[in-house]
Amino acid sequence: MNPEEAKALEGLLEIGLPPPVSYAPETAGWWILLAALLLAALLLAWRWRRSWTANRYRREALAELAALEAGPGGAALLPELVKRTALAAAPREKVAALSGEKWLRYLDETEGSAEFTTGPGRLLTELAYGSGGVPDKEMSALYGTVRRWIRRHNARI
């Protein structure tokens, strides 16, 4: 560089860069939207947790049903499992005293079908009183009916 060029460059100042751009929203609307989304996420998490806790008895009943189905002699305990599941979901005063046809009608009403009064669910009353001797094909249908009832029943009826 020659002396004339150096003299010309002496008076120049370095160009200042602007400050970095902030990622934080600058208007109140974005903060309100963020707060609303956070509140909605918390509400959904709370409702999911409440539903998960309320349906714990269903998960336990389905696990016990699978164990009864896999093991020998599980059929005799099936009516007890159905009654305990119903008692976990509905008021004791409404369910505990039911037996026979009234019990089967209650099970149908809570699921919205007729599988207990006219279908394979009728075997529950036979098993409850120890008459036994139910063929495997009918027991398989009964296990399927009970499994569907546990998954779908509505205790608020």
C-alpha positions, 0 to 999 in steps of 0.5 A: 500500500502506498502512503497516499492510500494509507492516508486515505484509509486513516479517516475511515471508521469501522462499520457498526453491525446492528444488534442480533435479532431477538427471538422473543415476541415483541407484541402482547398478542404473541405472549397471549397466544403462547399463554393460551397454548400453554393453558390448553396443553396443561388442560389436555394433560390434566384430562388425559391423566384423569381419564387414565386414572379413572380407567385403571380398573379396566386395565387391571380387569383386562389383565386379570381376564387374560390370566383367567383365560390362560390358566386352568379353572379360570371360568369359575372366577369369571362371574366374580371378576365381572361383578368386581369390575362393575362395582369399581365403576358404579355405585355399590347400592346399584350393583351389589344386590343384582343377580340372575336376569336383573344382573344380565340386563344391567350388563347389557344396559351398561354396554348397549347390547344384548350379549348377556341376556340373549348371547354368550353372556348368559353363561355367567349365571351358570358359572356363578352357581357352579353348574360348570360343564361349559364347552370350550367354544362357548367359553371362548365366546363368553371371554370375548363378550366379557372382554368387550364389556370391560372395554366398552361399558358405561357405568353412568347408566 
